[in-house]
Amino acid sequence: MGSLSVSGEVATVTVEKIGGIDETTVEVPPGVTVLRGRNATNRTSFLQSVMAAHGSEWASVKGDSDQGRVELSLGEETYSRTLTRTDDGVVGSGLGLLTDPTVADLFAFLLEDNEARRAVERGEDLQEIIMRPVDVASIHRQIRAAEQRKEEIDEELDRIASLKRDLPDLERQQAALRDEIAETRDELQHVEERIDERDVDFQTTQENRDELETALDELQATRSELKRVRNDIQSEQESISALRDERGSLAVERSGLPESPDERLETLESDIERLRERKRELSEYTTRLQNVIGFNEELLAGEHREITDAIDAKPESVGDITDQLYQGSKTTCWTCGSRVKPDRIESTLQSMRDHLQETVTEIDDIEDELDELTDQRDKIAETRTRAQDLTTTIEEVDAEIERRQTTVVDLRERRNNLSARVEELEERVTSIRTEEFDEVLELHTKANELELELDRLESERDEVSEEIADIESEIRRNDELAAQREEVVDELIDLRSRIDRLEAEATDQFNEKMDDLLDILSYGNIERIWLERTETPDDPVHNSDDSVTGSTFTLHVVRSTDGGTVYEDTVAHLSESEREVTGLVFALAGYLVHDVYEDVPFMLLDSLEAIDSERIASLVEYFAESPSYLVVALLPEDAQALPEKYNRITDI
């Protein structure tokens, strides 16, 4: 579950047949609650019930029953679980506050047998306990996946870098082909101009003259058509090149858009609908509450006399002779008909006004959250719309490119047919020519050769241009890939340092809290108790194996003699009170490192008898800074040392 907002909420715990409890309902306000009583007064059973309501399995069913039940009401939420005795032990069912209670069992529910609390006394692996809630194997799987993505991106970047190196040669080749094409066109134009200007007066028979002129006319017309087709091919190629550039730009923009999965949009829509419904309910509730407050204010001001007169006319249902003697200073409550002092009604009205303001504030908070979620939804929707528009445009451009490429194929086929027809006509002219036609025929032959050479050069230029366009399209992806690589590298840095950060934070938290409490609790000759983190050689945290152990935590105890000499001692030489405090501080370090307070509103303390009452009071005050609800089970003599401001429960 996510973070809880329970400030000011009274938690209600209803228990049936758990531990030694037959049936009870206990209200726990925010802050410190002291369970005061002797042993065997169901204090620990109640704490186990609270644990069970969170989803923990560390609870027992009452001896005379096969099934127990606990219900936790917190704010507007209610969590209910049933514990059933089986051959394999107690099995829980139902919806608890936590999906996985592991971190709470370790660092929030600090009963006598709490593993984190006892780890110091038993000399257990403190690093393993601190890191247990962290799925280290999963982190390493994520690292391997990120490394694979980085390797794939690097390979793609290397390929693009190679293409970049090839690009200058291709561009030079393209420029050379353009120059050669321009020279060939100039030469062809010169030949065609000579053909056009040539005025041939053939001295041959009329029959040959007519036949030759017909062949030459057709040759000239075919040549003109061939030139037009060539120009069309060039125009289509230029259009295709421009379309490819446009497509590349569109593809880059589309690939740069953030992902907008359907699941996220559905979640936002669901959250928005839920918040709107909650706002509507609160608004209706606020309106009703305002009406009630307004009516009571009017009634208190002396309005609606017909109602108070009607109530006063009825026999008194409550009160005695003393009340009747003071009726002159009282007013009639319209809900029950009692005569009460106006300031009591005003006090109740003020409580209702305060509640109304709280409700209005909650509506404002919901509106702020609605605005934020709506903005997120709109941005995702806008991104999805833009992505769809880009995809549609790209598809249209692809279709246009394909259509024009088909046109180019048709035009090239038309060009080839015309070239073949020119050759046929040249052969025909040659067969009927006379010596006087040689110059004209040679010009036509030269023109045809130039046409073929021009076709070859243009085809080669088109191939080079297409290759350049493909390379430039790939190069445009370079920045995007570089950005992706940077994100993956940041992810790798975060993943590889996550365990180190948690371990370092755990030792820092322990040492800081331990220093604070040693100063507060004044344990005689103890100078310092501190936790040292040591990197393991060939630390498997940085290896790819899933079986990760991480660093080593070593607990140090530093004492001083009456003469001021400082020396290092062992945990085994600590007093029972000192060991208890050290274990509790270690659990508190885990509580803070894993941000347990964000999901677990309760912290539970039990079995503090080894610590003297004054130190218990200081310890409770120190621990109370973190959780919303701190519930402490104490003997009567220890509870006396705690401030009266703390809530006390003596009967469970």
C-alpha positions in Angstrom: 0.0 0.0 0.0 1.1 3.6 -0.4 1.8 6.3 2.3 -0.9 6.7 4.9 -2.3 10.0 6.0 -3.7 9.3 9.5 -2.9 12.5 11.3 -5.6 13.1 14.0 -7.4 9.9 13.3 -8.3 7.6 16.2 -7.7 3.9 15.4 -10.2 1.4 16.7 -9.0 -2.2 17.2 -11.7 -4.9 17.8 -10.3 -8.3 18.9 -12.0 -11.7 19.3 -10.3 -14.9 20.5 -6.6 -13.9 20.0 -3.9 -14.7 22.6 -5.6 -14.4 26.0 -8.3 -12.0 24.8 -11.8 -13.2 24.7 -13.4 -10.1 23.2 -12.5 -6.4 23.4 -12.5 -3.1 21.5 -9.8 -0.5 22.1 -9.5 3.0 20.7 -5.9 4.2 20.1 -5.4 7.9 19.4 -2.4 9.3 17.6 0.8 9.7 19.6 1.9 7.5 22.5 -0.4 5.0 24.1 0.7 3.1 27.2 -0.8 -0.3 28.0 -0.4 -0.3 31.8 -0.7 -3.5 33.7 0.8 -6.5 35.3 1.9 -9.6 33.5 -0.9 -11.8 32.1 -3.2 -8.9 31.5 -3.4 -9.4 27.7 -1.2 -6.5 26.8 1.1 -8.6 24.6 -2.0 -10.3 23.1 -3.4 -6.9 22.1 -0.1 -6.0 20.5 -0.1 -9.3 18.6 -3.7 -8.4 17.5 -2.5 -5.1 16.1 0.3 -7.0 14.2 -2.3 -9.4 12.8 -4.4 -6.5 11.6 -1.4 -5.3 9.6 -1.0 -8.7 8.0 1.5 -10.3 10.3 1.3 -14.0 11.2 2.9 -13.5 14.6 -0.2 -14.1 16.6 -1.9 -17.0 18.4 -5.6 -18.1 18.7 -7.1 -18.3 22.2 -6.7 -21.7 23.7 -10.4 -22.5 23.9 -11.1 -21.6 20.3 -10.1 -22.7 16.8 -10.5 -19.3 15.2 -9.8 -15.6 16.1 -10.6 -12.3 14.5 -9.2 -8.8 14.5 -10.5 -5.6 12.9 -8.6 -2.3 12.5 -10.6 0.8 11.6 -8.3 3.7 10.6 -9.8 6.8 9.0 -12.3 5.7 6.4 -10.6 2.3 5.9 -11.3 -0.9 7.8 -9.0 -4.0 7.7 -10.3 -7.3 8.9 -8.4 -10.6 9.3 -9.3 -14.0 10.6 -6.7 -16.4 12.3 -7.5 -20.1 12.1 -5.7 -22.9 14.0 -4.6 -25.7 11.7 -2.3 -28.7 12.0 0.5 -26.7 10.5 0.0 -23.7 12.9 -2.1 -20.5 12.7 -3.1 -19.4 9.2 -4.3 -15.9 8.6 -6.9 -14.8 5.9 -8.6 -11.6 5.0 -7.4 -8.1 4.0 -4.6 -6.7 6.2 -3.2 -3.2 6.1 0.0 -4.5 4.5 0.3 -6.8 1.5 3.8 -7.9 2.8 4.4 -7.4 6.6 8.1 -8.4 6.5 9.5 -5.0 7.0 7.0 -4.2 9.8 7.7 -7.5 11.6 11.4 -6.7 11.5 11.5 -3.0 12.3 8.1 -1.7 13.6 6.7 -4.5 15.8 9.4 -4.6 18.5 8.1 -7.3 20.9 10.4 -9.5 23.0 11.3 -11.9 20.2 11.6 -9.4 17.4 14.5 -10.6 15.2 16.1 -7.2 14.7 15.9 -6.4 18.4 17.5 -9.8 19.4 20.1 -9.8 16.7 22.6 -7.7 18.8 22.3 -10.1 21.8 22.6 -13.2 19.7 25.5 -11.9 17.6 23.6 -12.5 14.3 24.5 -11.0 10.9 23.2 -7.5 11.3 23.8 -6.7 7.6 21.6 -9.5 6.5 18.8 -8.3 8.7 19.0 -4.7 7.5 19.1 -5.8 3.8 16.5 -8.6 4.1 13.6 -6.4 2.8 15.6 -5.5 -0.3 15.3 -7.9 -3.2 19.0 -7.9 -4.0 18.7 -10.7 -6.6 16.1 -8.6 -8.4 18.4 -5.6 -8.4 21.1 -7.7 -10.1 18.7 -9.0 -12.7 17.9 -5.3 -13.4 21.6 -4.5 -13.6 22.2 -7.3 -16.1 19.2 -6.2 -18.2 20.4 -2.6 -18.1 23.9 -3.7 -19.1 22.4 -5.6 -22.0 20.5 -2.5 -23.1 23.6 -0.4 -22.9 25.6 -2.9 -24.9 22.9 -2.9 -27.6 22.9 0.9 -27.7 26.7 1.0 -27.9 26.7 -1.4 -30.8 24.1 0.8 -32.6 26.1 3.9 -31.8 29.3 2.2 -33.2 27.4 1.3 -36.4 26.2 4.9 -36.8 29.7 6.2 -36.1 31.0 3.9 -38.9 28.2 5.3 -41.2 29.4 8.8 -40.3 32.9 7.9 -41.5 31.5 6.5 -44.8 29.3 9.6 -45.4 32.1 12.0 -46.7 33.2 9.6 -49.4 29.6 9.1 -50.5 29.0 12.8 -50.5 32.1 13.3 -52.7 31.0 10.5 -55.0 27.5 12.2 -55.2 29.1 15.6 -56.0 31.3 14.0 -58.7 28.3 12.3 -60.2 26.4 15.6 -60.2 29.3 17.3 -62.0 29.6 14.5 -64.5 25.8 14.5 -65.1 25.9 18.3 -65.6 28.7 18.0 -68.2 26.9 15.2 -70.0 23.7 17.2 -70.1 25.6 20.2 -71.5 27.2 18.0 -74.2 23.9 16.4 -75.0 22.2 19.8 -75.3 25.0 21.0 -77.6 24.6 17.9 -79.9 20.8 18.4 -79.9 21.2 22.1 -80.8 23.4 21.1 -83.7 20.8 18.6 -84.8 18.1 21.2 -84.7 20.2 23.8 -86.5 21.3 21.4 -89.3 19.5 22.2 -92.5 20.0 19.3 -94.8 19.1 19.4 -98.4 19.3 15.9 -99.6 19.9 15.3 -103.3 18.2 12.0 -103.6 15.0 10.6 -104.9 11.7 11.8 -103.7 10.9 8.4 -102.3 14.1 8.2 -100.3 13.7 11.8 -99.2 10.2 11.2 -97.9 11.1 8.0 -96.2 14.2 9.5 -94.6 12.4 12.6 -93.5 9.7 10.5 -91.9 12.3 8.5 -90.0 14.2 11.5 -88.9 11.0 13.2 -87.8 10.0 10.2 -85.7 13.6 10.0 -84.4 13.5 13.6 -83.3 10.0 13.2 -81.7 11.1 10.0 -79.9 14.2 11.9 -78.7 12.1 14.7 -77.3 9.8 12.3 -75.6 12.9 10.5 -74.1 14.2 13.9 -72.8 10.8 14.6 -71.2 10.7 11.2 -69.5 14.3 11.8 -68.2 13.2 15.1 -66.7 10.1 13.4 -65.1 12.4 10.8 -63.5 14.7 13.5 -62.1 11.7 15.4 -60.7 10.3 12.3 -59.0 13.7 11.4 -57.5 13.9 14.9 -56.0 10.4 14.5 -54.6 11.3 11.1 -53.1 14.4 12.6 -51.5 12.4 15.4 -49.9 9.8 12.9 -48.7 12.5 10.8 -47.1 13.9 13.8 -45.3 10.4 14.6 -44.0 9.8 11.1 -42.9 13.1 11.0 -41.0 12.2 14.2 -39.1 8.8 12.8 -38.3 10.3 9.5 -37.1 12.8 11.3 -34.9 10.0 13.4 -33.3 7.8 10.3 -32.7 10.7 8.3 -31.2 11.4 11.2 -28.9 7.9 11.3 -27.4 7.6 9.8 -23.9 5.9 6.5 -23.5 2.3 6.7 -22.5 1.1 3.1 -21.7 -2.6 2.3 -21.6 -2.2 1.0 -18.0 -1.0 4.4 -16.7 -3.9 6.3 -18.5 -6.4 3.8 -17.2 -5.0 4.2 -13.7 -5.2 8.0 -13.9 -8.8 7.9 -15.2 -9.7 5.5 -12.3 -8.0 7.8 -9.8 -9.7 10.9 -11.2 -13.1 9.3 -11.1 -12.5 8.1 -7.6 -11.5 11.6 -6.4 -14.4 13.2 -8.2 -16.8 10.8 -6.5 -15.1 11.5 -3.1 -15.3 15.2 -3.7 -19.0 15.0 -4.6 -19.7 13.0 -1.4 -17.8 15.5 0.7 -19.5 18.4 -1.0 -22.9 17.0 -0.3 -21.9 16.2 3.3 -20.5 19.7 3.7 -23.8 21.2 2.5 -25.8 19.1 5.0 -23.4 20.0 7.8 -23.6 23.7 6.9 -27.4 23.5 7.1 -27.3 21.8 10.5 -24.8 24.4 11.8 -26.8 27.3 10.4 -30.1 26.0 11.8 -28.5 25.6 15.3 -27.0 29.1 15.1 -30.4 30.6 14.3 -32.0 28.6 17.0 -29.4 29.7 19.5 -29.9 33.3 18.4 -33.6 33.1 19.3 -35.1 32.4 15.9 -37.6 29.6 15.3 -39.5 30.3 18.5 -42.3 28.1 17.3 -39.9 25.0 17.6 -38.6 25.9 21.1 -42.1 26.8 22.3 -43.4 23.4 21.1 -40.5 21.6 22.8 -41.0 23.6 26.1 -44.7 22.7 26.1 -43.8 19.0 26.5 -43.0 17.5 29.9 -39.3 17.4 30.8 -37.8 14.1 30.0 -34.6 14.7 31.8 -33.3 16.9 34.7 -34.3 17.3 38.3 -35.6 20.0 40.6 -32.2 21.8 40.6 -32.3 22.0 36.8 -35.8 23.5 37.0 -34.6 26.2 39.4 -32.0 27.3 36.9 -34.1 27.1 33.7 -33.9 30.8 33.3 -30.2 30.6 32.4 -30.6 27.6 30.1 -32.0 27.0 26.6 -33.8 24.0 25.2 -32.0 21.5 23.1 -34.2 20.8 20.1 -32.8 17.3 19.5 -33.6 15.8 22.9 -35.8 18.5 24.7 -33.3 18.9 27.6 -32.6 22.3 29.1 -28.9 23.0 28.8 -26.6 26.0 29.1 -26.2 27.9 25.8 -22.4 27.6 26.0 -22.6 23.8 25.9 -24.5 24.1 22.6 -22.1 26.7 21.4 -19.2 24.3 22.3 -20.8 21.6 20.2 -21.4 24.0 17.4 -17.7 25.0 17.4 -16.7 21.4 17.2 -19.0 21.0 14.2 -17.5 24.2 12.6 -14.0 22.8 13.1 -15.1 19.5 11.5 -16.6 21.5 8.7 -13.3 23.4 8.1 -11.4 20.1 8.1 -13.8 18.7 5.5 -13.4 21.9 3.4 -9.6 21.5 3.6 -9.9 17.9 2.5 -12.0 19.0 -0.5 -9.3 21.6 -1.4 -6.6 18.9 -1.2 -8.7 16.6 -3.4 -9.1 19.5 -5.9 -5.4 20.1 -5.9 -4.8 16.4 -6.5 -7.5 16.3 -9.2 -5.8 19.2 -11.0 -2.4 17.4 -10.9 -3.9 14.1 -12.1 -5.9 15.8 -14.8 -2.8 17.6 -16.1 -1.0 14.3 -16.2 -3.9 12.7 -18.0 -4.1 15.5 -20.5 -0.4 15.5 -21.2 -0.5 11.7 -21.8 -3.5 12.1 -24.0 -1.8 15.0 -25.9 1.3 12.9 -26.4 -0.7 9.9 -27.6 -2.7 12.1 -30.0 0.6 13.6 -31.3 2.1 10.1 -31.7 -1.0 8.9 -33.6 -0.9 12.0 -35.8 2.8 11.4 -36.5 2.2 7.7 -37.2 -0.6 8.6 -39.7 1.5 11.2 -41.4 4.5 8.8 -41.6 2.2 6.2 -43.2 0.9 8.8 -45.7 4.5 9.8 -46.5 5.5 6.1 -46.9 2.5 5.6 -49.2 3.5 8.7 -51.3 7.1 7.5 -51.5 6.0 4.1 -52.6 3.6 5.7 -55.2 6.4 7.9 -56.6 8.9 5.0 -56.6 6.3 3.0 -58.7 6.1 6.0 -61.0 9.9 6.1 -61.3 9.9 2.4 -62.2 7.3 3.0 -64.9 9.2 6.0 -66.2 12.4 4.1 -66.3 10.6 1.3 -68.3 9.2 4.0 -70.6 12.7 5.5 -70.9 14.2 2.1 -71.8 11.5 1.5 -74.4 12.1 4.9 -76.0 15.9 4.3 -76.0 15.3 1.0 -77.8 13.0 2.8 -80.3 15.7 5.4 -80.9 18.1 2.6 -81.8 15.6 1.1 -84.1 15.1 4.4 -85.9 18.8 5.0 -86.2 19.2 1.6 -87.8 16.4 2.4 -90.2 17.9 5.8 -91.1 21.3 4.1 -91.6 19.8 1.6 -94.0 18.4 4.3 -96.3 21.0 7.1 -95.8 23.3 8.4 -98.4 26.8 9.8 -97.8 25.3 13.2 -97.4 23.4 12.2 -94.3 26.5 10.9 -92.4 27.0 14.0 -90.3 23.4 14.2 -89.2 23.3 10.5 -88.4 26.5 10.7 -86.5 25.0 13.5 -84.4 22.0 11.4 -83.6 24.2 8.5 -82.7 26.3 10.7 -80.5 23.1 12.1 -78.9 21.8 8.5 -78.2 25.1 7.5 -76.6 25.0 10.6 -74.4 21.4 9.7 -73.5 22.5 6.2 -72.4 25.5 7.6 -70.5 23.2 10.1 -68.8 20.8 7.4 -67.8 23.6 5.4 -66.3 25.0 8.3 -64.3 21.6 9.3 -63.0 20.9 5.8 -61.9 24.2 5.6 -60.1 23.6 9.1 -58.5 20.1 7.9 -57.3 21.6 4.9 -55.6 24.2 7.0 -53.9 21.6 9.6 -52.9 19.4 6.8 -51.4 22.4 5.5 -49.5 23.2 9.0 -48.2 19.6 9.5 -47.2 19.5 6.2 -45.3 22.7 7.1 -43.5 21.5 10.6 -42.6 18.3 9.1 -41.2 20.4 6.8 -39.0 22.6 9.7 -37.9 19.5 11.6 -36.8 18.9 8.8 -34.3 22.4 9.4 -32.7 21.2 12.0 -30.2 18.2 10.0 -29.2 20.4 6.9 -28.7 23.0 8.9 -26.8 20.2 10.2 -24.5 18.9 6.6 -24.0 22.5 5.5 -23.2 22.8 8.3 -20.6 19.5 7.2 -19.0 20.7 3.5 -18.9 24.1 4.6 -17.4 22.3 6.6 -14.7 20.0 3.6 -14.0 23.1 1.4 -13.7 24.8 3.8 -11.3 21.6 4.0 -9.2 21.2 0.2 -9.2 24.9 -0.5 -8.4 24.9 2.0 -5.6 21.5 1.3 -4.1 22.8 -1.5 -1.8 25.8 0.6 -0.8 23.5 3.6 0.0 21.2 1.5 2.1 24.0 -0.1 4.1 25.8 3.3 4.6 22.5 4.9 5.6 21.8 2.1 8.1 25.1 2.4 9.8 24.8 6.2 9.9 21.3 6.0 11.4 22.4 3.5 14.0 25.5 5.5 15.0 23.6 8.8 15.1 20.6 7.4 17.2 23.0 5.4 19.5 25.0 8.5 20.2 21.8 10.5 21.0 20.5 7.8 23.3 23.8 7.2 25.1 23.9 10.9 25.8 20.2 11.0 26.9 20.3 7.7 29.0 23.8 8.3 30.6 25.0 4.7 30.7 28.0 5.0 33.1 31.4 4.2 31.5 30.2 3.6 27.9 31.9 6.1 25.7 30.4 4.9 22.4 28.6 2.0 20.7 29.0 2.2 17.0 28.4 0.1 13.9 31.2 -0.3 11.3 30.5 -1.2 7.7 33.4 -3.1 6.0 33.5 -3.9 2.3 33.9 -7.6 1.6 36.8 -8.5 -0.7 35.5 -9.3 -4.2 32.2 -7.9 -2.9 29.5 -10.0 -4.6 27.2 -7.0 -4.5 28.9 -6.0 -7.7 29.0 -9.4 -9.3 26.3 -10.9 -11.5 25.5 -13.8 -9.2 22.1 -13.6 -7.6 23.3 -14.9 -4.3 24.5 -11.6 -2.8 25.9 -11.1 0.7 27.2 -7.5 0.6 29.3 -5.9 3.3 30.0 -6.9 6.8 28.6 -5.0 9.9 30.7 -5.0 13.0 29.4 -3.7 16.3 31.9 -1.9 18.5 31.7 -1.0 22.2 34.1 1.6 23.6 34.3 2.0 27.4 36.4 4.2 29.7 37.9 3.6 33.1 37.6 5.8 36.2 41.0 7.0 35.3 39.9 8.2 31.9 41.5 5.3 29.9 39.5 4.4 26.8 39.4 0.8 25.6 37.3 -1.4 23.3 35.0 -3.9 24.9 32.7 -6.6 23.5 28.9 -6.8 23.2 28.9 -9.8 25.5 30.0 -7.5 28.4 27.1 -5.1 28.0 24.5 -5.1 30.7 21.0 -6.5 29.9 19.7 -3.0 29.9 22.5 -1.8 27.5 21.9 -4.7 25.2 18.1 -4.0 25.1 18.7 -0.4 24.2 21.3 -1.3 21.5 18.9 -3.8 19.9 16.0 -1.3 19.9 18.3 1.3 18.3 19.3 -1.2 15.6 15.6 -1.9 14.9 15.0 1.9 14.8 17.8 2.3 12.2 16.1 -0.3 10.0 12.8 1.5 10.5 14.2 4.8 9.3 16.3 3.4 6.5 13.4 1.6 4.9 10.9 4.5 5.5 8.7 2.1 7.3 6.7 5.0 8.7 5.3 5.8 5.2 3.3 2.5 5.1 3.1 1.4 8.7 1.4 3.8 11.1 2.0 1.7 14.2 5.2 1.0 16.2 4.9 -1.5 19.1 7.2 -1.8 22.1 7.0 -4.6 24.7 9.2 -6.3 27.3 11.2 -3.3 28.4 11.5 -4.5 32.1 15.3 -4.8 31.8 15.5 -1.0 31.4 14.9 1.2 34.4 11.7 3.4 34.4 13.4 6.8 33.9 15.3 5.5 30.9 12.2 3.9 29.5 10.5 7.3 29.7 13.4 8.9 27.8 13.4 6.0 25.3 9.7 6.2 24.6 9.9 10.0 24.1 12.8 9.5 21.6 11.0 6.7 19.6 7.7 8.7 19.6 9.2 11.1 17.0 8.8 8.6 14.1 5.5 6.7 14.1 1.9 8.0 14.0 1.0 5.6 16.8 3.5 4.3 19.4 1.9 1.6 21.6 4.0 0.6 24.6 3.3 -2.2 27.1 4.6 -1.3 30.6 4.4 -2.5 34.2 2.5 -0.1 36.5 5.7 1.1 38.2 7.4 1.8 34.8 4.3 3.5 33.4 4.4 6.0 36.4 7.6 7.6 35.0 5.9 8.5 31.7 4.2 11.9 31.3 0.5 12.2 32.1 -0.1 13.6 28.6 0.3 10.1 27.1 -2.9 8.1 26.6 -3.2 5.1 29.0 -5.2 1.9 28.7 -5.5 -0.3 31.8 -8.2 -2.7 30.9 -8.1 -4.9 27.8 
